[in-house]
């Protein structure tokens, strides 16, 4: 009886491990997309004309966003700069980073954050769950 219990616990542990292993590999897919929020902070020692000149000379508009990525939103955040939200496959993360480094630096200081949409999770909890789409 004692050995049957030990054998049973061993088998449960073995199957639980093999199931969790499969889940990990299934959750990592090359087609997984993520949202990326990029803050392009204005260098306040320059005016808008100077910033625009640098962006144009560095090829910002030709190279950003990189191929295979999509713009979700692009806002001006007054007093800060611009906020760009991109949707992209995880495999394109390095391309986005390179595009920012090559074409936006000098004109902007940048901050990049992975992002996710929390609204579908909290909307039923909110008293006013109206959502604006731009």
Secondary structure per residue as TSV (DSSP state, phi and psi in degrees):
chain	resnum	aa	ss	phi	psi
A	1	X	-	360.0	-44.1
A	2	X	H	-61.9	-43.0
A	3	X	H	-69.4	-34.3
A	4	X	H	-65.1	-39.3
A	5	X	H	-65.1	-44.9
A	6	X	H	-63.2	-43.4
A	7	X	H	-62.3	-41.4
A	8	X	H	-62.6	-44.6
A	9	X	H	-63.8	-38.4
A	10	X	H	-62.8	-44.2
A	11	X	H	-66.3	-39.7
A	12	X	H	-62.9	-44.6
A	13	X	H	-63.0	-42.1
A	14	X	H	-64.1	-45.6
A	15	X	H	-69.2	-37.7
A	16	X	H	-63.7	-39.7
A	17	X	H	-65.3	-45.0
A	18	X	H	-67.0	-33.7
A	19	X	H	-69.6	-42.4
A	20	X	H	-67.3	-31.8
A	21	X	H	-64.2	-43.9
A	22	X	H	-64.2	-39.9
A	23	X	H	-61.7	-41.4
A	24	X	H	-63.5	-44.7
A	25	X	H	-71.2	-32.6
A	26	X	H	-70.7	-30.7
A	27	X	H	-77.7	-15.7
A	28	X	-	-99.8	104.3
A	29	X	-	-123.2	146.9
A	30	X	T	-69.0	-18.9
A	31	X	T	-90.2	-0.3
A	32	X	-	-62.3	133.5
A	33	X	E	-110.8	153.9
A	34	X	E	-135.7	160.8
A	35	X	E	-99.2	143.0
A	36	X	E	-132.4	122.6
A	37	X	E	-100.4	126.4
A	38	X	E	-119.2	124.2
A	39	X	E	-98.8	121.1
A	40	X	E	-104.3	97.5
A	41	X	E	-84.2	127.9
A	42	X	E	-63.7	139.3
A	43	X	-	-84.9	107.6
A	44	X	T	-75.3	0.3
A	45	X	T	-82.5	-7.8
A	46	X	S	-118.8	152.6
A	47	X	-	-89.6	173.7
A	48	X	H	-60.5	-38.0
A	49	X	H	-61.9	-42.9
A	50	X	H	-66.0	-41.2
A	51	X	H	-63.0	-45.6
A	52	X	H	-62.9	-38.9
A	53	X	H	-61.3	-44.9
A	54	X	H	-62.7	-45.7
A	55	X	H	-59.9	-43.8
A	56	X	H	-66.2	-45.7
A	57	X	H	-61.3	-35.0
A	58	X	T	-85.5	-1.6
A	59	X	T	77.8	29.3
A	60	X	H	-57.6	-49.0
A	61	X	H	-69.3	-24.0
A	62	X	H	-82.9	-25.7
A	63	X	H	-112.9	-6.0
A	64	X	S	-126.1	132.9
A	65	X	S	-76.5	154.6
A	66	X	-	-64.1	159.4
A	67	X	T	-54.9	137.0
A	68	X	T	92.4	0.6
A	69	X	E	-116.9	157.7
A	70	X	E	-128.7	143.1
A	71	X	E	-85.2	124.2
A	72	X	E	-88.0	-48.9
A	73	X	E	-151.8	155.3
A	74	X	E	-143.5	109.7
A	75	X	E	-116.0	152.7
A	76	X	E	-92.9	128.6
A	77	X	E	-109.4	102.4
A	78	X	T	-59.1	132.5
A	79	X	T	87.6	-10.0
A	80	X	T	-120.5	-53.8
A	81	X	E	148.4	-128.6
A	82	X	E	-123.7	148.5
A	83	X	E	-124.9	120.0
A	84	X	E	-114.3	131.1
A	85	X	E	-112.3	122.0
A	86	X	E	-112.7	150.2
A	87	X	E	-112.0	131.4
A	88	X	E	-154.4	154.7
A	89	X	E	-68.3	147.6
A	90	X	G	-55.9	-30.0
A	91	X	G	-67.6	-14.8
A	92	X	G	-95.9	2.6
A	93	X	H	-58.7	-44.5
A	94	X	H	-64.4	-37.5
A	95	X	H	-64.3	-39.1
A	96	X	H	-65.5	-45.3
A	97	X	H	-59.4	-45.1
A	98	X	H	-64.0	-40.0
A	99	X	H	-61.3	-41.0
A	100	X	H	-65.9	-48.0
A	101	X	H	-62.5	-38.3
A	102	X	H	-81.7	-28.2
A	103	X	H	-122.6	-14.0
A	104	X	T	-111.0	-23.9
A	105	X	B	-64.3	153.4
A	106	X	T	86.8	-45.9
A	107	X	T	-81.0	-34.3
A	108	X	E	-136.9	156.5
A	109	X	E	-97.0	139.3
A	110	X	E	-119.2	148.8
A	111	X	E	-133.4	136.4
A	112	X	E	-128.3	131.0
A	113	X	E	-133.8	131.8
A	114	X	E	-66.6	143.1
A	115	X	E	-135.4	154.2
A	116	X	-	-143.2	158.8
A	117	X	-	-87.8	110.4
A	118	X	-	-89.4	-16.1
A	119	X	H	-55.1	-45.5
A	120	X	H	-58.8	-26.4
A	121	X	H	-80.4	-37.9
A	122	X	H	-99.1	-10.2
A	123	X	G	-59.4	-35.6
A	124	X	G	-74.0	-15.3
A	125	X	G	-88.4	-18.7
A	126	X	-	-82.1	142.7
A	127	X	S	-67.0	-46.1
A	128	X	S	-112.4	104.0
A	129	X	-	-104.5	24.1
A	130	X	-	-65.3	138.0
A	131	X	-	-128.3	133.5
A	132	X	-	-93.3	136.8
A	133	X	-	-110.4	126.8
A	134	X	-	-93.0	360.0
